[in-house]
Amino acid sequence: MPYNDSKKASEEYLRLALPLMARHGVTVNPTNYAVLYEYVSGTNRALQEALDKQAQAPAGVTDAFLLEQYLKYVSPCDERRMTRVQDEMRHLLSEVSNSVTHAGQEAALFDRSLGSYEARLGENPNAETVSQVLSSVRGDTQSMQQANSSLTRQLVESKEEIETLRKEVESAREETLKDPLTGLGNRKGLAQAWEQIRGHTDGQQPPLCLLMMDIDHFKRVNDTYGHLLGDKVIKMVATVIHQTVKGKDVAVRYGGEEFAVLLPDTPPEGARALAEQLRKTVANGEIRRLDSGDSIGSVTISVGVGLCKEGEGMSDFIARTDAALYRSKETGRNRVTMDTEL
């Protein structure tokens, strides 16, 4: 959302937000800061109530929880684009309404004219009267046809415009769910997929697994070769994920050099097999420098695999799987680790 706070107010919100991050032990990143900025500024009552309630819960305020609040209460949509679409829709409906009104008025006039012609013809008309009536009917019919043609043309054009607007709205919606660098989904896309999957379960929940992946020693790549090559590494890993993940599975760039894949109807053994396939494919790839074309060696990823528990929330599910990922990194990297609760 747009912020219009003064420099002084913004500095005060910063002063209040940073201690909150430290108190809750969350990461100092833009997403968390945006949530806590709105919390301390008092502009988002629903968010304040949700965060205050979570602070009293056993799990406390976590990165995963703040991500959920960001996607629910803070994450912006393209308001100007949507407002323009709404304005165009209102204008379009107004034009159609005017055309329908005009056609209705012409139909009413035509009906009245037919009544008067019928009366004239019922008085033993002579040839001249019949000729005049026929000429008038012809003229009125042409006016009616023109009104109908205008309405038909307007409806056809409106249908085309509505389809164009529908596609634009759909495109805008998809853009809010997509990571611009990799073309994969983003965190908001993951949250939406989660809601759709959980909302469609009826009775016993089918197995739902999650992969959390992180590029090993990515900071070293950025520091040594620069961010352009770092972006190339991220896109290479994203391409491997995109080409490997199929069907109903949902792949996203979770943030920075971290990726996530949500695997509906997938048991843990299937999720682990996919994780190993991704790990090996990435490790067998090769990245070359942008300036010289020299190889920088292989890139590897560490992976954590989690299975969703019955009734478990998204934040807890991600946190458990993320913990498995960090055990992969702590025990040597370039490996797959299953959640300890599997």
C-alpha positions in Angstrom: 0.0 0.0 0.0 1.2 3.6 -0.5 2.6 5.4 2.5 2.3 9.2 3.0 3.9 9.5 6.5 6.3 12.3 7.1 10.0 11.7 7.4 9.8 12.3 11.2 6.9 9.8 11.6 8.7 7.2 9.5 11.9 7.6 11.6 9.7 7.1 14.7 8.1 4.0 13.3 11.6 2.6 12.5 12.7 3.3 16.0 9.7 1.3 17.3 9.8 -1.5 14.8 13.4 -2.6 15.2 13.1 -3.4 18.9 10.0 -5.5 18.2 12.0 -7.5 15.6 14.7 -8.1 18.2 12.1 -9.0 20.9 10.4 -11.6 18.8 13.7 -12.9 17.3 12.6 -12.5 13.7 14.8 -11.7 10.7 15.3 -8.1 9.8 14.1 -8.2 6.2 11.7 -5.9 4.2 8.7 -8.2 4.6 8.9 -8.3 8.4 9.6 -4.6 8.5 6.6 -3.8 6.4 4.4 -5.8 8.8 5.8 -4.2 11.9 5.8 -0.8 10.3 2.0 -1.0 9.9 1.7 -2.5 13.4 3.5 0.4 15.1 1.9 3.0 12.9 -1.5 1.9 14.0 -2.9 2.0 10.5 -3.9 -1.6 10.3 -6.2 -2.7 13.1 -6.8 -6.2 11.9 -3.0 -6.8 11.6 -2.5 -5.4 15.1 -5.0 -7.8 16.6 -3.6 -10.8 14.8 0.0 -10.0 15.9 -1.0 -9.3 19.5 -2.9 -12.6 19.7 0.1 -14.5 18.2 2.5 -12.9 20.6 0.6 -14.7 23.4 0.6 -18.0 21.7 3.2 -20.7 22.5 4.8 -20.5 19.1 5.1 -16.8 19.4 5.8 -14.4 16.4 7.9 -16.1 13.8 9.2 -15.2 10.3 6.6 -17.6 8.8 3.8 -16.0 10.8 4.8 -12.5 9.7 4.9 -13.7 6.1 1.3 -14.8 6.4 0.3 -11.4 7.8 2.2 -9.7 5.0 0.4 -11.6 2.4 -3.0 -11.2 4.1 -2.9 -7.5 5.2 0.0 -5.7 3.6 1.0 -7.2 0.2 0.0 -4.6 -2.4 -2.0 -5.0 -5.6 -1.7 -2.7 -8.5 -4.4 -0.3 -7.3 -4.0 2.2 -10.2 -4.4 -0.6 -12.8 -7.4 -2.1 -11.1 -9.0 1.4 -10.7 -8.6 2.0 -14.4 -10.2 -1.3 -15.3 -13.1 -0.5 -13.0 -13.5 2.9 -14.7 -13.5 1.3 -18.1 -16.0 -1.2 -17.1 -18.4 1.5 -15.8 -18.0 3.5 -19.0 -18.6 0.4 -21.1 -21.7 -0.6 -19.2 -23.0 3.0 -19.5 -22.6 2.9 -23.3 -24.4 -0.5 -23.5 -27.2 0.9 -21.3 -27.6 3.9 -23.6 -27.7 1.8 -26.7 -30.3 -0.5 -25.1 -32.4 2.5 -24.0 -32.2 4.0 -27.5 -33.3 0.7 -29.1 -36.2 0.5 -26.6 -37.3 4.0 -27.5 -37.3 3.2 -31.2 -39.2 0.0 -30.6 -41.9 2.0 -28.6 -42.2 4.6 -31.4 -42.5 1.8 -34.0 -45.2 0.2 -32.0 -47.2 3.5 -31.7 -46.7 4.1 -35.4 -48.1 0.7 -36.3 -51.1 1.5 -34.2 -51.8 4.8 -36.1 -51.2 3.1 -39.5 -53.7 0.4 -38.6 -56.3 3.0 -37.7 -55.8 4.8 -41.0 -56.1 1.6 -43.1 -59.3 0.7 -41.3 -61.2 3.7 -42.8 -61.6 2.4 -46.3 -58.3 3.9 -47.5 -57.7 4.8 -51.1 -54.6 4.0 -53.0 -52.9 7.2 -52.0 -53.4 6.6 -48.3 -52.1 3.0 -48.7 -49.1 4.3 -50.5 -48.4 6.9 -47.8 -48.8 4.3 -45.0 -46.4 1.9 -46.7 -43.9 4.7 -47.2 -44.1 5.6 -43.5 -43.8 1.9 -42.5 -40.7 1.6 -44.6 -39.2 4.7 -43.0 -40.0 3.5 -39.5 -38.7 0.0 -40.2 -35.4 1.5 -41.4 -35.1 3.5 -38.2 -35.8 0.4 -36.2 -33.3 -1.6 -38.1 -30.7 1.1 -37.6 -31.3 1.1 -33.9 -31.1 -2.7 -33.7 -27.9 -2.6 -35.9 -26.4 0.0 -33.6 -27.2 -2.1 -30.5 -25.9 -5.3 -32.1 -22.6 -3.5 -33.0 -22.3 -2.0 -29.5 -22.9 -5.4 -27.9 -20.3 -7.1 -30.1 -17.8 -4.3 -29.4 -18.6 -4.5 -25.7 -18.1 -8.2 -25.6 -14.6 -7.8 -27.2 -13.8 -5.0 -24.7 -15.0 -7.1 -21.8 -12.8 -10.0 -22.9 -9.8 -7.6 -23.2 -10.5 -6.3 -19.7 -11.0 -9.8 -18.3 -7.6 -10.8 -19.7 -6.0 -7.7 -18.2 -7.4 -8.4 -14.8 -6.3 -12.0 -15.0 -2.8 -10.8 -16.1 -2.6 -8.4 -13.2 -3.6 -11.1 -10.8 -1.0 -13.5 -12.1 1.7 -10.9 -12.0 1.1 -10.4 -8.2 1.7 -14.1 -7.8 4.9 -14.4 -9.9 8.6 -13.7 -9.1 9.8 -11.3 -11.9 13.4 -12.7 -12.0 12.7 -16.4 -12.3 9.1 -16.6 -13.6 8.3 -19.0 -10.7 5.6 -18.2 -8.2 6.3 -16.0 -5.2 5.4 -16.2 -1.5 1.9 -14.9 -2.2 1.5 -17.6 -4.9 2.5 -20.2 -2.4 0.0 -18.9 0.2 -2.8 -19.0 -2.4 -1.9 -22.5 -3.5 -1.9 -23.6 0.1 -5.4 -22.1 0.7 -6.7 -23.8 -2.5 -5.2 -27.2 -1.6 -6.4 -27.1 2.0 -9.8 -25.8 1.0 -10.5 -28.6 -1.4 -9.8 -31.4 1.1 -12.9 -33.3 2.2 -12.6 -35.8 5.0 -9.2 -37.4 5.3 -6.4 -35.2 4.2 -4.3 -36.6 1.3 -0.5 -36.4 1.8 0.9 -32.9 1.3 4.7 -32.5 1.3 6.9 -29.5 1.0 10.5 -29.0 -0.2 12.5 -26.0 1.0 15.7 -25.4 -1.0 18.6 -23.1 -0.6 21.6 -22.4 -2.9 24.8 -23.3 -1.0 27.4 -20.6 -0.5 25.4 -18.1 -2.5 26.8 -15.1 -0.7 30.2 -16.2 -1.7 29.1 -16.2 -5.4 27.7 -12.7 -5.1 30.8 -11.4 -3.3 33.2 -13.0 -5.7 31.5 -12.6 -9.1 28.9 -9.9 -8.5 25.1 -9.8 -8.4 24.6 -10.3 -12.2 26.2 -13.7 -12.0 24.3 -14.3 -8.8 21.0 -13.7 -10.6 22.2 -16.1 -13.3 22.7 -18.8 -10.7 19.3 -18.2 -9.2 17.7 -18.4 -12.7 19.6 -21.6 -13.5 18.3 -23.3 -10.3 14.8 -22.0 -11.1 14.9 -23.4 -14.6 15.9 -26.9 -13.2 13.0 -26.7 -10.7 10.5 -25.5 -13.4 11.6 -28.3 -15.8 11.4 -31.0 -13.1 8.3 -30.1 -11.2 5.1 -31.2 -12.9 1.3 -31.4 -12.6 -0.3 -29.9 -9.5 3.0 -29.2 -7.8 3.6 -25.5 -7.0 7.2 -24.1 -7.3 8.1 -20.7 -6.0 11.0 -18.5 -5.3 10.6 -18.1 -1.5 13.1 -15.3 -1.2 16.7 -14.5 -2.1 18.3 -17.8 -3.0 15.7 -19.9 -1.3 13.0 -21.9 -3.2 9.9 -23.9 -2.1 7.9 -26.6 -3.9 4.5 -27.6 -2.5 3.6 -31.2 -3.4 -0.1 -32.2 -3.1 -1.0 -35.9 -3.1 2.7 -36.8 -2.6 3.9 -39.1 0.1 7.3 -38.4 1.8 9.2 -41.1 -0.2 8.0 -39.4 -3.4 9.0 -36.0 -2.1 12.4 -37.2 -1.2 12.9 -38.8 -4.6 12.0 -35.5 -6.3 14.3 -33.6 -3.9 17.2 -35.9 -4.8 16.5 -35.5 -8.5 16.6 -31.7 -8.1 19.8 -31.8 -6.0 21.7 -34.0 -8.5 20.5 -32.0 -11.6 21.6 -28.7 -10.1 25.0 -30.2 -9.0 25.6 -31.6 -12.5 25.1 -28.2 -14.1 27.7 -25.6 -14.8 27.8 -21.8 -14.5 30.1 -19.6 -16.6 31.2 -16.1 -15.9 29.4 -13.4 -17.9 32.6 -11.6 -18.9 35.1 -14.3 -19.8 32.9 -17.3 -20.1 35.1 -19.2 -17.7 33.4 -21.8 -15.5 32.9 -21.0 -11.8 32.4 -24.7 -11.0 29.3 -26.4 -9.9 26.4 -25.0 -7.9 24.7 -27.1 -5.2 21.6 -26.8 -3.2 20.5 -28.1 0.2 17.0 -29.4 0.6 14.6 -30.0 3.5 11.5 -32.3 3.1 8.4 -32.0 5.3 5.0 -33.7 5.5 2.0 -31.6 6.6 0.3 -32.8 9.8 -3.4 -33.1 10.1 -4.8 -29.6 10.8 -1.4 -27.9 10.7 -1.1 -24.3 9.7 1.1 -23.1 6.9 3.5 -21.2 9.1 4.2 -24.2 11.3 4.6 -26.5 8.2 7.1 -24.1 6.6 9.0 -23.7 9.9 9.4 -27.5 10.3 10.5 -28.0 6.7 12.8 -25.0 6.9 14.4 -26.6 10.0 15.1 -29.7 8.0 16.7 -27.5 5.3 19.1 -25.9 7.8 20.1 -29.3 9.1 21.1 -30.1 5.5 23.3 -27.0 5.5 24.7 -27.6 9.0 25.7 -31.2 8.1 27.7 -30.5 5.0 25.3 -29.0 2.4 24.4 -30.5 -1.0 22.1 -33.0 0.6 18.5 -33.8 1.4 17.2 -34.0 4.9 13.8 -35.2 6.0 11.9 -33.5 8.8 12.6 -35.4 12.1 8.8 -35.8 12.7 8.3 -37.9 9.6 
